[in-house]
Amino acid sequence: MARLWGRLGALPSGLFAGAFFGALIGGIGGRIIMRIVFLIDKDTRGAEAAGGTIGEFTLGGSFSLFVVCMIGGVLGGALYVGLRRWLPWSGLARGVFFGLLLMFTLRFAQNGLLDPIIDRLFLRPGRLEAAAKRRHDLQRNHGRR
């Protein structure tokens, strides 16, 4: 067991830190920010958004946010452990750089700027495969008539 733990290196620490800070900052901090926005913007009260009513704080909604942020933190922690040797600087500066890198990468993905890359790498091959299979099926069915 000790050999396995030694082989994992920094991964367990990265996963734990990601889960802890994802839940703390994203889950609890996110709820606090949502409450502040709700108190400031009176126009949104009662509006439906993301499957819930704005202004309502439910145990289920809080738990969902907490879990989603924890999972995101675990993924971020694993990514950090995997990429840290190529990140510039060290210590706090490296962590801040990684956080900003994630933020802007996710922002580009959200705004559709990565859509051409995603299309070429993942979607286009699937569409080509589906088109080839459809053509093969048509030829096979046409020959039976």
Backbone hydrogen bonds in HBPLUS format (Angstrom, degrees):
<---DONOR---> <-ACCEPTOR-->    atom                        ^
c    i                          cat <-CA-CA->   ^        H-A-AA   ^      H-
h    n   atom  resd res      DA  || num        DHA   H-A  angle D-A-AA Bond
n    s   type  num  typ     dist DA aas  dist angle  dist       angle   num
A0005-TRP N   A0001-MET O   2.93 MM   4  6.20 164.0  1.96 151.5 155.9     1
A0006-GLY N   A0002-ALA O   2.93 MM   4  6.10 151.5  2.01 142.8 150.6     2
A0007-ARG N   A0003-ARG O   2.93 MM   4  6.18 144.6  2.06 143.6 153.4     3
A0007-ARG N   A0004-LEU O   3.11 MM   3  5.07 119.7  2.49  93.1 108.2     4
A0008-LEU N   A0004-LEU O   3.07 MM   4  6.37 137.7  2.26 146.5 157.4     5
A0009-GLY N   A0006-GLY O   3.35 MM   3  5.50 144.6  2.49  98.8 108.0     6
A0011-LEU N   A0008-LEU O   3.20 MM   3  5.72 160.8  2.24 136.9 135.5     7
A0014-GLY N   A0010-ALA O   2.92 MM   4  6.15 159.0  1.97 158.1 165.0     8
A0015-LEU N   A0011-LEU O   2.89 MM   4  6.11 159.7  1.93 159.8 164.9     9
A0016-PHE N   A0012-PRO O   2.93 MM   4  6.08 164.9  1.95 149.3 153.6    10
A0017-ALA N   A0013-SER O   2.87 MM   4  5.97 168.8  1.88 150.9 154.7    11
A0018-GLY N   A0014-GLY O   2.91 MM   4  5.92 155.9  1.97 140.0 147.4    12
A0019-ALA N   A0015-LEU O   2.91 MM   4  6.10 159.8  1.95 148.0 153.2    13
A0020-PHE N   A0016-PHE O   2.87 MM   4  6.05 169.5  1.88 156.6 159.7    14
A0021-PHE N   A0017-ALA O   2.91 MM   4  5.95 172.4  1.92 153.6 155.7    15
A0022-GLY N   A0018-GLY O   2.84 MM   4  5.60 143.9  1.97 136.3 147.2    16
A0023-ALA N   A0019-ALA O   3.03 MM   4  6.07 160.8  2.07 143.2 148.0    17
A0024-LEU N   A0020-PHE O   2.90 MM   4  6.09 158.6  1.94 146.2 153.2    18
A0025-ILE N   A0021-PHE O   2.82 MM   4  5.59 160.7  1.86 139.8 145.1    19
A0026-GLY N   A0022-GLY O   2.89 MM   4  5.17 130.4  2.14 122.4 136.9    20
A0027-GLY N   A0022-GLY O   3.28 MM   5  6.81 141.4  2.44 139.0 149.5    21
A0027-GLY N   A0023-ALA O   3.01 MM   4  4.65 123.5  2.34 102.1 118.2    22
A0028-ILE N   A0023-ALA O   3.06 MM   5  6.59 151.7  2.14 158.4 165.3    23
A0029-GLY N   A0024-LEU O   3.02 MM   5  6.35 152.3  2.09 145.8 154.6    24
A0030-GLY N   A0026-GLY O   3.07 MM   4  4.97 129.9  2.34 101.6 114.8    25
A0031-ARG N   A0027-GLY O   3.16 MM   4  6.29 151.9  2.24 137.4 144.0    26
A0032-ILE N   A0028-ILE O   3.07 MM   4  6.39 156.0  2.13 150.3 156.8    27
A0033-ILE N   A0029-GLY O   2.96 MM   4  6.22 163.2  1.99 151.5 155.8    28
A0034-MET N   A0030-GLY O   2.89 MM   4  6.09 157.7  1.94 146.6 153.3    29
A0035-ARG N   A0031-ARG O   2.99 MM   4  6.19 152.3  2.07 144.2 151.2    30
A0036-ILE N   A0032-ILE O   3.01 MM   4  6.32 157.7  2.06 150.1 156.0    31
A0037-VAL N   A0033-ILE O   2.93 MM   4  6.18 166.0  1.95 156.6 159.9    32
A0038-PHE N   A0034-MET O   2.93 MM   4  6.07 156.6  1.98 144.5 151.5    33
A0039-LEU N   A0035-ARG O   2.95 MM   4  6.20 155.5  2.01 148.9 154.8    34
A0040-ILE N   A0036-ILE O   3.01 MM   4  6.23 144.9  2.14 146.2 155.9    35
A0041-ASP N   A0037-VAL O   2.86 MM   4  5.92 173.9  1.87 160.4 161.8    36
A0047-ALA N   A0044-THR O   3.04 MM   3  5.48 165.7  2.06 134.0 136.7    37
A0046-GLY N   A0054-ILE O   3.32 MM   8  5.49 165.8  2.35 149.3 146.2    38
A0054-ILE N   A0047-ALA O   2.79 MM   7  5.51 171.6  1.79 170.7 171.5    39
A0049-ALA N   A0052-GLY O   2.79 MM   3  5.46 166.0  1.80 163.6 168.6    40
A0052-GLY N   A0049-ALA O   3.01 MM   3  5.46 156.8  2.06 116.2 123.5    41
A0056-GLU N   A0053-THR O   3.16 MM   3  5.77 165.8  2.18 134.5 138.1    42
A0062-SER N   A0058-THR O   2.96 MM   4  6.14 161.7  1.99 149.6 154.8    43
A0063-PHE N   A0059-LEU O   2.88 MM   4  6.01 161.3  1.92 149.2 154.6    44
A0064-SER N   A0060-GLY O   2.93 MM   4  6.07 157.7  1.98 145.2 151.4    45
A0065-LEU N   A0061-GLY O   3.03 MM   4  6.21 163.8  2.05 147.5 151.5    46
A0066-PHE N   A0062-SER O   2.93 MM   4  6.08 160.6  1.97 148.8 154.7    47
A0067-VAL N   A0063-PHE O   2.90 MM   4  6.11 162.4  1.93 153.2 157.0    48
A0068-VAL N   A0064-SER O   2.91 MM   4  6.04 168.7  1.92 154.6 158.1    49
A0069-CYS N   A0065-LEU O   2.96 MM   4  6.04 163.0  1.99 149.3 154.2    50
A0070-MET N   A0066-PHE O   2.95 MM   4  6.09 145.8  2.07 139.8 150.0    51
A0071-ILE N   A0067-VAL O   2.89 MM   4  6.14 160.1  1.93 154.1 158.5    52
A0072-GLY N   A0068-VAL O   2.92 MM   4  6.15 161.0  1.96 147.3 153.1    53
A0073-GLY N   A0069-CYS O   2.87 MM   4  6.01 147.9  1.98 138.9 147.9    54
A0074-VAL N   A0070-MET O   2.93 MM   4  6.23 150.8  2.02 147.1 154.6    55
A0075-LEU N   A0071-ILE O   2.99 MM   4  6.30 162.3  2.02 153.1 157.4    56
A0076-GLY N   A0072-GLY O   2.87 MM   4  6.07 157.4  1.92 145.7 152.7    57
A0077-GLY N   A0073-GLY O   2.76 MM   4  5.94 153.1  1.83 146.6 154.2    58
A0078-ALA N   A0074-VAL O   2.95 MM   4  6.18 160.0  1.99 150.2 154.8    59
A0079-LEU N   A0075-LEU O   2.94 MM   4  6.12 158.3  1.99 147.0 153.4    60
A0080-TYR N   A0076-GLY O   2.86 MM   4  6.03 153.9  1.93 145.6 153.0    61
A0081-VAL N   A0077-GLY O   3.01 MM   4  6.24 162.8  2.04 148.4 152.4    62
A0082-GLY N   A0078-ALA O   3.04 MM   4  6.24 154.0  2.11 145.0 152.2    63
A0083-LEU N   A0079-LEU O   2.92 MM   4  6.07 144.0  2.05 146.7 156.2    64
A0084-ARG N   A0080-TYR O   2.82 MM   4  5.47 133.6  2.03 153.6 160.5    65
A0086-TRP N   A0083-LEU O   2.91 MM   3  5.70 152.2  1.99 127.0 134.7    66
A0087-LEU N   A0084-ARG O   3.24 MM   3  5.10 155.0  2.30  99.3 106.8    67
A0095-GLY N   A0091-GLY O   3.18 MM   4  6.54 156.1  2.24 148.8 155.7    68
A0096-VAL N   A0092-LEU O   2.89 MM   4  6.16 160.6  1.93 157.3 162.1    69
A0097-PHE N   A0093-ALA O   2.93 MM   4  6.07 160.8  1.97 145.0 150.8    70
A0098-PHE N   A0094-ARG O   2.91 MM   4  6.12 160.0  1.95 148.4 153.8    71
A0099-GLY N   A0095-GLY O   2.92 MM   4  6.14 158.6  1.97 146.9 152.8    72
A0100-LEU N   A0096-VAL O   2.93 MM   4  6.19 162.8  1.96 154.5 158.5    73
A0101-LEU N   A0097-PHE O   2.83 MM   4  6.03 155.4  1.89 148.7 156.5    74
A0102-LEU N   A0098-PHE O   2.90 MM   4  6.14 160.7  1.94 152.2 156.4    75
A0103-MET N   A0099-GLY O   2.92 MM   4  6.12 160.8  1.96 146.7 152.6    76
A0104-PHE N   A0100-LEU O   2.93 MM   4  6.12 169.9  1.94 156.0 157.3    77
A0105-THR N   A0101-LEU O   2.94 MM   4  5.98 154.8  2.00 145.4 153.3    78
A0106-LEU N   A0102-LEU O   2.86 MM   4  5.96 167.5  1.87 153.8 157.2    79
A0107-ARG N   A0103-MET O   2.94 MM   4  6.07 145.5  2.06 139.4 149.8    80
A0108-PHE N   A0104-PHE O   2.94 MM   4  6.12 157.3  1.99 145.1 149.9    81
A0109-ALA N   A0105-THR O   3.01 MM   4  6.28 157.8  2.06 146.5 152.9    82
A0110-GLN N   A0106-LEU O   2.86 MM   4  6.04 150.8  1.95 142.8 150.9    83
A0111-ASN N   A0107-ARG O   2.92 MM   4  6.13 149.3  2.02 147.7 155.7    84
A0113-LEU N   A0108-PHE O   2.94 MM   5  5.13 140.2  2.10 158.1 155.2    85
A0112-GLY N   A0109-ALA O   3.32 MM   3  5.28 158.5  2.37  98.8 104.7    86
A0115-ASP N   A0112-GLY O   3.22 MM   3  5.07 157.5  2.27  98.4 105.1    87
A0117-ILE N   A0114-LEU O   3.10 MM   3  5.37 118.1  2.50 105.2 119.9    88
A0118-ILE N   A0114-LEU O   2.93 MM   4  6.18 168.9  1.94 162.9 166.5    89
A0119-ASP N   A0115-ASP O   2.77 MM   4  5.86 157.2  1.82 151.2 158.2    90
A0120-ARG N   A0116-PRO O   3.00 MM   4  6.16 162.5  2.03 144.0 148.0    91
A0121-LEU N   A0117-ILE O   2.94 MM   4  6.09 160.2  1.98 154.1 159.7    92
A0122-PHE N   A0118-ILE O   2.88 MM   4  5.65 162.9  1.91 147.6 152.8    93
A0123-LEU N   A0118-ILE O   3.38 MM   5  6.74 158.9  2.43 140.3 146.3    94
A0124-ARG N   A0119-ASP O   2.71 MM   5  5.58 170.0  1.72 162.4 160.1    95
A0127-ARG N   A0123-LEU O   2.93 MM   4  6.25 154.8  2.00 155.3 163.1    96
A0128-LEU N   A0124-ARG O   2.88 MM   4  6.10 162.0  1.92 160.1 164.6    97
A0129-GLU N   A0125-PRO O   2.94 MM   4  6.10 156.1  2.00 144.6 151.2    98
A0130-ALA N   A0126-GLY O   2.95 MM   4  6.15 156.3  2.01 144.4 150.9    99
A0131-ALA N   A0127-ARG O   2.89 MM   4  6.09 155.1  1.95 147.8 154.6   100
A0132-ALA N   A0128-LEU O   2.95 MM   4  6.14 157.6  2.00 147.0 152.8   101
A0133-LYS N   A0129-GLU O   2.98 MM   4  6.17 157.2  2.03 146.9 153.2   102
A0134-ARG N   A0130-ALA O   2.91 MM   4  6.08 156.6  1.97 145.9 152.6   103
A0135-ARG N   A0131-ALA O   2.96 MM   4  6.16 156.7  2.02 146.4 152.4   104
A0136-HIS N   A0132-ALA O   2.92 MM   4  6.11 159.3  1.96 147.0 152.9   105
A0137-ASP N   A0133-LYS O   2.86 MM   4  6.08 160.9  1.90 150.7 155.8   106
A0138-LEU N   A0134-ARG O   2.93 MM   4  6.16 156.1  1.98 146.9 153.4   107
A0139-GLN N   A0135-ARG O   2.92 MM   4  6.16 161.3  1.95 151.1 156.1   108
A0140-ARG N   A0136-HIS O   2.91 MM   4  6.09 159.0  1.95 150.2 156.4   109
A0141-ASN N   A0137-ASP O   2.88 MM   4  6.01 161.3  1.91 149.1 154.2   110
A0142-HIS N   A0138-LEU O   2.81 MM   4  5.86 150.0  1.90 144.9 153.7   111
A0143-GLY N   A0139-GLN O   3.13 MM   4  6.22 147.0  2.24 141.2 148.4   112
A0144-ARG N   A0141-ASN O   3.26 MM   3  5.34 145.0  2.39  98.2 107.8   113
